Every structure is written in structure tokens, then in C-alpha cells.
Amino acid sequence: MSALSALPFLKPVHLRSPRSSPGGQRRHTLPASEFRCLSPEDAVSVFEIEREAFISVSGDCPLHLDEIRHFLNLCPELSLGWFEEGRLVAFIIGSLWDQERLSQAALTLHKPQGSAVHIHVLAVHRTVRQQGKGSILMWRYLQHLRCLPSARRALLMCEPFLVPFYQKCGFQALGPCGVTVGDLAFVEMQHPVRGHAFMRRNSGC
């Protein structure tokens, strides 16, 4: 059994009944809604969503295509994609970090011995925004982290206008982030990954 098949919150969630043929026989269709870790083959779809979401707002992307491929090769288990009928509609990409706070190096490095998960980016496709998908995906991602033995907390940096969104997801502000990107300043936020041992014993993780 693969590690992912053991995670109940990553199993496909069918939001509507499968289509049937006129004769009443069920036709094979893609899952209406599915959550799974990403692979390098998903990198182009990831970058297309990210580019549209971020360039219009900040003029740059948190991760460029080669960096997306880099993290999806090194630590795919720290990513999560939301697929609807086989199409990626939202995603999160993370990596491990081994210091108390984020630094400039955290933008490009994955530290396998680290216990903090640095969430690089969360993005939702423009056609399905304002539907609560970002909050749902973040909740699923944090549940996923509770099944990873190395994860003790989640860290992210965001622009000040996004702080209320992440507070609603359970993150607490740590103060100004030491990382800068051009003229942009960020707030660093943290979410403890609690009860991971209990979750592993009681949810098949």
C-alpha cells in the first residue's frame, strides 16, 4: 500500500454521482474532486495557475517553473493539488526548513533534516476563486502534514493584506519576515502541527 492511499483525507471525494449511459450502465469518468500530492509532470499546470494569480498582483511568482520542478522532484510529499475531473484547480507547494525563522535561503532550499514546513505558495485557478477553495485546501494540507513524522510546524510569509486569510486558517503572525523580494515586505506566520503521533496511530498514517 502506498503512503498516499493510507491517508483518508487524500482519497478521491466524489461530489456528484457518476454519469450513466442512456441504458443505465455506469460510464467510466474521472473523479469529480480529488486531492493528491503533485508530481514533476504537474509542474506546467502549477506554473500556469501561479503565474496568472501572482504576476497581475505582485509582478512576480513565488516559484518559477524550474523551481517548481526542483521541489516536486525533491519533496513531492510536501505538495498537495486539488483536481476536478482531472484538471488542477488549486495547489500548495512546500519544503522542509531547519531554522526557527525563514531567511532568504528558504526561498530555494529544501532541508531534509528540518522540522518546519515552509509553504512557498498557495494558488487557486481564476475560474474557481471566491468559492472557499483556498481555505479548504489549506485545511487538507495541514491534515496531511500531521501524518508526516518530520513535520512539527508550518511556516509561510505573506503580504500584509493576506494576514486575515491565514489567521482564519489558524496561523499566527510572528512579525515582519526577514525575507524581501524586490520592494515587497512580508509578514511571517506559523501554524503548529499538533498531534501528529496520535493521527498516525488512529488514521492509518
HELIX and SHEET records of a PDB file:
HELIX    1   1 LEU A    4  ALA A    6  5                                   3    
HELIX    2   2 PRO A    8  LEU A   10  5                                   3    
HELIX    3   3 PRO A   40  ASP A   42  5                                   3    
HELIX    4   4 ALA A   43  SER A   58  1                                  16    
HELIX    5   5 LEU A   65  LEU A   74  1                                  10    
HELIX    6   6 PRO A   76  LEU A   78  5                                   3    
HELIX    7   7 GLN A  104  LEU A  107  5                                   4    
HELIX    8   8 ARG A  126  VAL A  128  5                                   3    
HELIX    9   9 LYS A  133  LEU A  145  1                                  13    
HELIX   10  10 PRO A  160  LEU A  162  5                                   3    
HELIX   11  11 VAL A  163  LYS A  168  1                                   6    
HELIX   12  12 HIS A  196  ASN A  202  1                                   7    
SHEET    1   A 7 GLU A  34  ARG A  36  0                                        
SHEET    2   A 7 SER A  79  GLU A  84 -1                                        
SHEET    3   A 7 ARG A  87  TRP A  97 -1                                        
SHEET    4   A 7 ALA A 116  VAL A 124 -1                                        
SHEET    5   A 7 ARG A 153  CYS A 158  1                                        
SHEET    6   A 7 VAL A 187  PRO A 192 -1                                        
SHEET    7   A 7 GLN A 172  PRO A 176 -1                                        
END                                                                             
